[in-house]
Amino acid sequence: MQWLAEVAPQILDDFGNRLGGGPRYVCIETEEGNGTQRGKILGDTDPVQHIQASTHTDGTRKVRLGAQWIEALWQTENKAERAFAVTLIEQLLKDGESRPTRDEIAQSVWRGIPSPDWRWLHAGEVKSVMERMSAGGLIEKFRKIPLSASSLVKCGSVWRFHSRSDGYDFKGEEECRGFLRSYYDFVLSELIEQIKGFNREQLIEVSAQRYQAARDEQRIWRTSIRALRSIRGQAADLAAMQRQNEINAVQRASKTICEIAACEAPDSGGAHASREDLDEMYARALLLFGNGQLYATIRAGLVPPHLKISPGGDLMSDRSVFEKTMLPATERHHAKALDEAADGYAAKSEKPATPQQDGIPWDKDFRKAIEAEFSTSAEALVDLAPALLQLAEKRGEGAFTIKRSEIVAWLEGNKEYPQGDIAALLERLTLKRRENWGKEEDWLSPRDLDLSRFDRPNSLINRPLLAVSDGDDPTVLVAPMIISDALMYAVGTMHEGSMHGEFWSSSEARKYAGRRADELGREFEDEVADTLNGLGLQASTRRTVNDLLQQGSDTDLGDVDVFAISADQSRVWVIEAKNLRLCRTESEVAARMTEYRGQSRPDRKGVERPDKMLRHLNRVRHLRNHAQELGQRLGLPAAPEVEGLMVVDAPQPMNFHMLEDDRDAQSCMLDDLKSIVPVGPGVR
């Protein structure tokens, strides 16, 4: 029906004077089928073959869709829907001598929907934990945090702890820090006080469900982005990014509420949180998150140390720098993710699924690190979330609480689940409960209590079984998507070596992650060099300055990650190649910009040392000062121009804005290298 509504204006334009009068009726029938035989219908198969149109003796017109037509919905292009729309319209316009031909109708439908990607519903196999939960009705509908709740929480919030007589302006780093600390503590205390009024298990379960709804909403948008781009054009990407921001907000707030509720909400009694109650708590959690980021950005010099309070009680600061740093990087990353989702949609549709190989193709060292960290095999770790999903399906609940010993018994009785020390695995994944949120424990670090930080060791991203009671056999939350996300995140970050050492409990995991970071760093350097060689330059990796000049230096200048000579040998490039993670928050942007500012900074002992960018700049300047010797050493016809460049894998704030201007500090992504570096003759 969505197709008819979309093409109706075009049909009326093309055939309006040939339609005649009176209502038209068509009976639509569908043939039963399992809808999974995608291999039979791919390629050039014409879905028209599986649509039957007929007119009965009583004048009733019918369109019957065969089972293989339904299977044709697996195709990437909308051939099945288009064939159905043409046949249906042909039946509707069957009266009269001047009725349009099928070819005329098909051309009109194409003019109405001139894209093979326009699609309203999507066929897909149910494989992942999220897909199974969604298909099984275990995930509720997504609800964003309404603007009204955010406005209510912010309005006048400052005046509830800060007297107007104490001033509206705060200037200087220390004054701003003191105010922000007080504001953070106040918002946290208000949130805790609100949480204390609600039943612990119910509040945690509904918050976990809301998290899972947000994750499913992301899946839906990624699945449909190819069609949305066809329907809405460039507006689709903008809408998808806005929706992603709403999704992220719910995910952050959901986990915050879960973690605090485990410590502060009563274990018996208490009200059941309504949708509006959750909205208000979520808005307050986001206010906490945002204010927690602000001081780090002031300390880094990104945000001026000047805060103001509006008459309405809103805290105001100049965060315009993030429009130059964080926003462009996020937009670039988001566009790439959508492109990959659109391409992945086509790949899944065009290639029939192949049986999954048994086992996990991980090397021996990775397995040893996994086993040391989680006290189980790699297979048992990645199979945990699907196994607990089976328990959720049996109970008919998307999120629930259960004794940890009951989970052990369930897994031990599951013949398909890899056996091992299940109790030790579950203990490693349990986030312990505390008597109150602020209670200090030997196993807690200051990072764990800072809700504005990502990747806290004692949080749901690292310990997804949230304990809601005390003792050796606590009651824990089971939310399959929270568990799946945490385990996949752990596996991915360990293999990429992209997580700080405090995240891991075992020395084996820390050592492995450190080695992987070094290996992947070298692999990225090699990839940059290969790209440059493909562009006609002469590039090599990991060259010392002393080797390039064949002379010593009083200062340890370190290695040049990638050194490249232009095709005409008139210029050399001194390249810093880093596979840095995307900055996800303002504080992460501040930390990255501080590391790559191009200045000296004190180390932990107070000794001034060059930051990472300044070390790179020092190498460039040293080689530029010795360009004559460099040219002679390399056998170049003359002293070359020496250029500095930083190449990264993920978009970074430095790609779009530098606090200190320096031509040798310019940076780009690997994908953009061709537009920065002059290519050799004959290279396109």
Secondary structure as UniProt FT lines:
FT   HELIX           2..15
FT   HELIX           16..18
FT   STRAND          27..30
FT   HELIX           38..40
FT   TURN            43..44
FT   HELIX           47..50
FT   STRAND          51..55
FT   TURN            57..58
FT   STRAND          61..65
FT   HELIX           67..71
FT   HELIX           72..74
FT   HELIX           79..92
FT   TURN            97..98
FT   HELIX           102..112
FT   TURN            116..117
FT   HELIX           129..135
FT   TURN            136..137
FT   HELIX           147..154
FT   TURN            155..157
FT   HELIX           158..160
FT   HELIX           164..166
FT   STRAND          169..171
FT   HELIX           173..195
FT   TURN            196..197
FT   HELIX           200..232
FT   TURN            233..234
FT   HELIX           235..264
FT   HELIX           275..299
FT   TURN            300..301
FT   STRAND          306..309
FT   TURN            311..312
FT   STRAND          315..316
FT   HELIX           321..324
FT   HELIX           326..350
FT   HELIX           364..374
FT   HELIX           378..382
FT   HELIX           384..395
FT   STRAND          400..403
FT   HELIX           404..412
FT   TURN            415..416
FT   HELIX           422..428
FT   STRAND          430..431
FT   TURN            437..438
FT   TURN            442..443
FT   HELIX           446..449
FT   TURN            451..452
FT   TURN            460..462
FT   STRAND          465..467
FT   STRAND          475..478
FT   HELIX           480..496
FT   HELIX           501..503
FT   HELIX           507..534
FT   TURN            535..536
FT   STRAND          538..544
FT   HELIX           545..549
FT   STRAND          559..565
FT   TURN            567..568
FT   STRAND          571..578
FT   HELIX           586..595
FT   STRAND          600..602
FT   TURN            604..605
FT   STRAND          608..610
FT   HELIX           612..625
FT   HELIX           627..634
FT   STRAND          641..648
FT   HELIX           653..655
FT   HELIX           663..665
FT   STRAND          667..669
FT   HELIX           670..672
FT   HELIX           673..676
FT   TURN            681..682
//
